[in-house]
């Protein structure tokens, strides 16, 4: 029993960081009033660029390149949504389609349909004295992004609720006209939030290809960007809430892996497709339970018109 719990906790901690980073990025963007539908595309671009960069440079630097790639795609979203005040949902969907098609084209053109060549994964840290402890030993043996993902949500929670910058970001997503009357730049705050969300989504994608896997694959990130949006909604647009929801979804993925490995006979009873869909099924159930209860920012998705002040 303890071995099963250890395995589930270890797998959850391996799968959760990518979801957590992407969900935090979505919270940051939407708290400032810009819809983050393009998170999936930013994760895909981050994962691809990190995997390709890791072929020619140290893996930690490749992760930074993945973050910058995510921010670059977020910049396109910001330009369309903030500068040109286009429909934010349409802009995000367009970015997802571009990332999907562009990533597939580049992958097959450069490396073939099976993925990039294997890369050196991020090094894993063993915590002295913890590895041999039942269950808790699962906290050891992970890469640096895992431990960052356990701390960053609480830092973001404090940033959004306890600092002037956080209060301004929240205000610009609720009452941008009031922020403008204080002489603050609504567009500047939204730009910062959108680029920050791209950095975080790119980091989530980079973690997938450099820590969870050792390459970029055709299906990466396999809908995790949309799952991160669900975590944000279920977490009521708060960093800690999104963190808890993302961890729960990651547990669903770990449970699927655990069922297949510890009970091979279950594959004969339950179709493989159903098991693969388990994390997404949990996402749908959670969103259904959420119902109409929403804490979305009041001005979410509404372009700011300066003349409406």
C-alpha positions, -999 to 999 in steps of 0.1 A, spaced: 0 0 0 28 24 9 45 16 -23 14 25 -43 10 58 -24 47 65 -30 44 58 -67 12 80 -71 28 109 -52 60 107 -73 41 105 -106 19 134 -95 49 156 -87 64 147 -120 33 156 -140 21 186 -120 47 214 -127 38 219 -164 2 222 -155 9 245 -125 31 269 -145 6 271 -174 -23 276 -149 -4 304 -131 2 321 -164 -35 319 -173 -44 334 -139 -19 362 -145 -33 371 -179 -70 368 -171 -66 387 -138 -55 416 -160 -85 412 -183 -70 393 -212 -84 358 -220 -57 331 -221 -72 307 -246 -38 306 -264 -21 288 -234 -20 255 -253 -1 271 -282 23 288 -260 31 255 -242 36 238 -276 60 265 -288 79 265 -255 82 227 -256 94 226 -292 120 254 -288 133 240 -256 138 206 -271 155 219 -302 177 243 -282 187 215 -258 204 198 -288 230 226 -290 232 241 -255 229 231 -218 194 221 -209 188 248 -183 195 274 -210 172 256 -234 144 259 -208 150 297 -209 147 296 -247 114 278 -243 101 305 -220 111 332 -244 94 314 -272 62 313 -252 65 350 -244 70 357 -281 37 340 -290 21 358 -261 34 390 -276 14 383 -308 -17 377 -287 -10 409 -268 -6 429 -301 -39 415 -315 -59 418 -282 -45 450 -266 -31 470 -295 -58 461 -321 -85 452 -297 -95 421 -316 -116 393 -302 -94 377 -276 -110 342 -279 -105 342 -317 -69 354 -313 -61 327 -288 -76 300 -310 -57 313 -340 -24 311 -320 -32 275 -310 -38 265 -346 -6 283 -358 14 266 -330 -1 232 -339 5 234 -376 38 252 -374 52 228 -348 41 198 -368 56 212 -400 89 221 -384 91 188 -366 85 166 -397 107 188 -418 137 188 -395 135 155 -375 106 134 -389 72 125 -374 85 105 -344 99 135 -325 132 153 -320 163 133 -311 167 125 -274 181 154 -252 198 155 -219 171 159 -192 172 184 -164 191 170 -135 171 156 -106 178 165 -70 180 140 -43 171 154 -8 195 139 18 177 118 44 144 118 26 148 92 -1 144 63 22 113 76 41 81 58 31 57 80 10 76 112 18 106 99 -1 85 107 -32 94 143 -26 130 136 -35 144 129 -70 127 156 -90 141 184 -112 143 220 -101 110 231 -118 91 207 -96 102 224 -64 97 258 -80 61 248 -89 54 240 -52 66 275 -41 56 299 -69 18 297 -64 21 311 -29 45 338 -41 20 348 -68 -8 347 -42 11 372 -21 20 393 -51 -17 396 -63 -32 403 -28 -5 420 -8 14 443 -31 5 475 -50 14 459 -83 -9 429 -77 -37 452 -67 -32 472 -99 -33 440 -120 -65 429 -104 -80 463 -108 -72 465 -145 -91 433 -150 -121 445 -130 -123 483 -136 -98 495 -161 -113 529 -163 -107 535 -126 -71 525 -131 -67 549 -159 -81 578 -138 -52 572 -114 -28 580 -143 -17 543 -147 -13 527 -181 -40 500 -186 -23 488 -218 11 486 -200 -2 465 -171 -21 442 -195 10 438 -217 31 429 -187 5 403 -176 2 388 -211 40 385 -216 43 370 -181 17 345 -189 36 335 -220 68 331 -200 50 308 -176 32 288 -203 65 285 -222 81 272 -190 54 246 -186 59 234 -222 97 234 -217 93 213 -186 74 187 -206 101 182 -231 132 185 -208 120 170 -175 90 148 -181 101 136 -215 135 138 -232 123 151 -265 95 169 -283 68 147 -296 41 152 -322 12 154 -297 29 177 -271 14 192 -249 -17 170 -256 -43 194 -243 -26 203 -211 -30 240 -219 -67 236 -220 -65 216 -187 -46 245 -172 -74 268 -181 -98 245 -164 -76 245 -133 -77 283 -134 -115 284 -135 -119 257 -108 -94 276 -87 -115 308 -90 -88 327 -108 -65 326 -77 -29 312 -79 -33 288 -49 -67 276 -62 -52 270 -96 -23 252 -81 -45 228 -61 -67 221 -91 -37 215 -114 -23 191 -88 -56 173 -87 -56 169 -125 -20 157 -124 -30 131 -98 -57 119 -122 -29 113 -148 -7 96 -122 -37 74 -112 -41 63 -148 -4 54 -151 -6 36 -117 -36 16 -127 -20 4 -159 13 -5 -142 1 -20 -110 -30 -37 -123 -23 -48 -159 -55 -69 -160 -76 -37 -159 -66 -30 -195 -86 -61 -205 -116 -48 -186 -114 -11 -195 -105 1 -230 -72 18 -232 -89 49 -246 -110 53 -215 -79 52 -193 -61 77 -215 -91 100 -212 -92 97 -173 -75 131 -166 -97 149 -191 -128 132 -177 -119 145 -142 -115 179 -158 -150 178 -172 -165 165 -139 -148 193 -120 -160 220 -144 -195 205 -142 -195 207 -104 -182 243 -107 -215 251 -125 -223 288 -127 -202 298 -97 -177 322 -112 -152 346 -99 -140 358 -133 -127 394 -135 -155 418 -145 -137 432 -175 -123 399 -187 -122 398 -225 -133 435 -228 -109 457 -248 -101 489 -231 -112 520 -250 -93 550 -238 -120 574 -250 -145 557 -227 -129 571 -196 
